[in-house]
Amino acid sequence: MLHRHPVLSIITLAYIVFVGLVTLTPAPFDSNVNGTIARVLRLFARHELTEWITYSRLEFMANIGMFVPIGLFLVLLFGRRFWWVGIAFGVAFTLFIEGFQGVVLSATRYSTVSDIVANSAGAVLGVGLGLIVTAGSARRARDRKATRDRLRTAA
């Protein structure tokens, strides 16, 4: 795949490394921005319309959002036929991350089932988005193939 889509391959790899840096280092990513997050959550808590936004919900949504690009990039990289690679990699990667956090980084990180669910859901959503984005090109490819087949049989 690298030779067919070199830029997308590099972007995908860079994003996976970014997720690794965010999740596999001893200090949680939000430790540096915790004050900002707390201020924003206090602001949300003051308003009836947004009081449902809690830290755990925000973290859950962020975990989903962090894995959407992984599913999307892998569908774009491997193609619609191998859509399952995005889900398989997303689930395997999150299991690795949570296992590593639970065993190696247990002093500063928490390994949770909700993170596995959120990350896996993000990968699934990313794959779905990738399938939607590539639907038009897949239809055009089928149409071209059907036209070629008709021309061959007519000749």
Secondary structure, 3 states (H helix, E strand, C coil): CCCCCHHHHHHHHHHHHHHHHHHCCCCCHHHCCHHHHHHHHHHHHCCCCCCCCCHHHHHHHHHHHHHHHHHHHHHHHHCHHHCHHHHHHHHHHHHHHHHHHHHCCCCCCCCCHHHHHHHHHHHHHHHHHHHHHCHHHHHHHHHHHHHHHHHHHHC
